[in-house]
């Protein structure tokens, strides 16, 4: 490989014997994909743990020894795409569900690749995508975590959507028909027996 004078002139590199050595994009991507899988398995070993895209980007560079100054969003999706296909090949749960945005704790639109590889339709919206990802995260913890709650754990939505789900449940309960007495048409108590007609 051609040696360069410094990291600044390289798109992708590794340091060998104190010098930066150029690495091609395909080689960098392969190294990061290989490094990402064990990093995500380690995250899945801690119940309710997640990792941000930025943290994963740094972790795969550290583990592989291959570095870049390229913007994270220009390459992390391809790394995660490789993990999606590898998890599917191994019949492992979708480990990429553990990778979230730091701002809102949600998976990104690229998570739809998990659904596509599984032969499922893309999520209709961010909420549906997050619900699927929460279920997938629980599957990851159940596969790799040795310290699950006694009940086996439960799916954990991003905080923003925990509130949304609670509001939807309340709205559904309010829309549910209220049972009434067929004789006097008064709302029935919890017993289901009319106090007026009994």
C-alpha positions in Angstrom: 0.0 0.0 0.0 1.1 3.5 -0.7 2.2 5.3 2.4 1.1 8.9 2.9 2.6 11.7 4.8 -0.2 12.2 7.2 -3.7 11.4 8.2 -5.1 14.7 6.9 -4.5 13.6 3.3 -6.1 10.2 3.7 -9.8 9.4 3.5 -9.3 6.1 5.4 -6.2 4.9 7.1 -4.7 2.7 9.8 -1.5 3.4 11.7 1.3 0.9 11.1 4.8 1.4 12.7 3.9 5.0 13.5 2.9 5.9 10.0 -0.6 6.4 8.5 -1.2 3.8 5.7 -4.0 4.4 3.2 -6.9 1.9 3.3 -9.5 1.7 0.6 -13.1 2.3 1.3 -14.2 -1.3 0.7 -11.5 -2.5 3.1 -12.5 0.1 5.7 -16.1 -0.9 5.4 -15.4 -4.6 5.8 -13.2 -4.0 8.9 -15.9 -1.8 10.5 -18.7 -4.3 9.7 -16.6 -7.1 11.3 -16.0 -4.9 14.4 -19.6 -3.8 14.7 -21.1 -7.2 15.4 -19.2 -8.0 18.6 -19.7 -4.4 19.8 -23.4 -4.8 19.4 -23.5 -8.2 21.0 -21.7 -6.6 24.0 -24.3 -3.9 24.2 -27.1 -6.5 24.0 -25.5 -8.2 27.1 -26.7 -5.3 29.3 -30.5 -5.1 29.7 -32.0 -2.0 28.2 -28.6 -0.8 27.0 -28.4 1.1 23.6 -25.5 2.7 21.7 -25.7 5.9 19.7 -24.6 6.1 16.1 -21.7 8.3 17.1 -20.6 5.9 19.8 -20.8 2.9 17.5 -18.8 4.8 14.8 -16.0 5.5 17.3 -16.1 1.9 18.7 -15.7 0.3 15.3 -12.8 2.6 14.4 -11.1 1.8 17.7 -11.7 -1.9 17.4 -10.6 -2.2 13.8 -7.8 0.2 13.8 -9.2 1.8 10.6 -9.9 5.5 10.9 -11.6 8.2 8.8 -12.4 11.8 8.9 -15.4 11.3 6.7 -18.7 12.4 8.2 -20.4 9.6 10.1 -23.7 9.7 8.2 -21.7 9.0 4.9 -20.6 5.5 6.0 -22.4 4.2 9.2 -25.5 3.1 7.3 -23.5 0.8 5.2 -21.8 -0.7 8.3 -25.2 -1.3 9.8 -26.6 -2.7 6.6 -23.8 -5.4 6.7 -24.8 -6.2 10.3 -28.5 -6.5 9.3 -27.6 -9.1 6.7 -25.1 -11.0 8.9 -27.7 -11.2 11.8 -30.3 -12.5 9.4 -27.8 -15.1 8.0 -27.0 -16.2 11.6 -30.7 -16.2 12.6 -29.8 -13.8 15.4 -32.1 -11.0 16.5 -31.6 -7.7 14.6 -28.8 -6.1 16.6 -29.1 -2.8 14.8 -32.2 -2.1 16.9 -29.7 -1.2 19.6 -28.3 1.7 17.6 -30.2 5.0 18.3 -30.0 8.7 17.8 -28.6 10.6 20.8 -31.2 13.3 20.4 -34.3 11.2 20.8 -33.2 7.6 21.5 -34.9 6.3 18.3 -33.6 4.2 15.5 -33.2 5.9 12.1 -35.0 5.3 8.8 -32.3 2.8 7.9 -33.9 0.4 10.3 -36.4 -0.4 7.6 -33.6 -2.6 6.1 -34.2 -5.0 9.0 -37.9 -5.3 7.9 -37.0 -5.6 4.3 -34.5 -8.4 4.9 -37.1 -10.2 7.0 -39.6 -9.9 4.1 -41.8 -7.5 5.9 -43.2 -4.2 4.6 -41.5 -0.9 5.6 -42.8 0.8 8.8 -45.6 3.2 8.0 -44.1 5.9 10.2 -41.5 6.6 12.8 -43.8 5.3 15.6 -44.3 1.9 13.9 -40.6 1.6 13.2 -39.8 2.4 16.9 -42.4 -0.2 18.1 -40.7 -2.9 15.9 -37.3 -1.8 17.1 -38.3 -2.0 20.7 -39.5 -5.6 20.3 -36.2 -6.4 18.4 -34.2 -4.9 21.3 -35.9 -7.1 23.7 -35.1 -10.1 21.5 -31.5 -9.0 21.6 -31.4 -8.8 25.4 -33.1 -12.2 25.7 -30.5 -13.7 23.4 -27.4 -12.1 25.0 -28.1 -10.7 28.5 -27.7 -13.0 31.5 -29.3 -10.5 33.9 -32.9 -10.2 32.6 -35.8 -9.3 35.0 -37.6 -12.4 36.4 -40.5 -11.8 33.9 -38.1 -11.9 30.9 -38.2 -8.1 30.4 -40.4 -6.0 28.2 -40.0 -3.9 25.0 -38.6 -0.4 25.7 -39.7 2.4 23.4 -37.8 5.7 23.2 -39.2 8.0 25.9 -40.9 10.1 23.3 -43.0 7.2 22.2 -43.7 5.8 25.7 -45.8 8.9 26.2 -47.4 8.4 22.8 -48.4 4.8 23.5 -49.8 5.8 26.9 -51.9 8.6 25.2 -53.1 6.1 22.5 -54.2 3.6 25.2 -56.1 6.3 27.1 -57.8 7.5 23.9 -58.8 4.0 23.0 -60.2 3.4 26.4 -62.2 6.6 26.1 -63.6 5.5 22.7 -64.6 2.1 24.0 -68.4 1.8 24.3 -69.8 2.1 27.8 -72.0 -0.8 28.8 -75.6 0.3 29.6 -78.5 -1.6 31.1 -80.8 -2.8 28.3 -83.9 -2.1 30.4 -83.3 1.4 31.8 -80.4 2.5 29.6 -78.3 3.7 32.6 -74.5 3.0 32.6 -73.7 -0.3 34.3 -71.4 -0.4 37.2 -68.2 -2.5 37.2 -70.2 -5.5 38.4 -72.2 -5.5 35.1 -75.5 -5.7 37.1 -77.8 -2.7 37.0 -78.4 -1.2 40.4 -81.8 0.2 39.3 -83.3 -3.0 37.8 -81.8 -5.6 40.1 
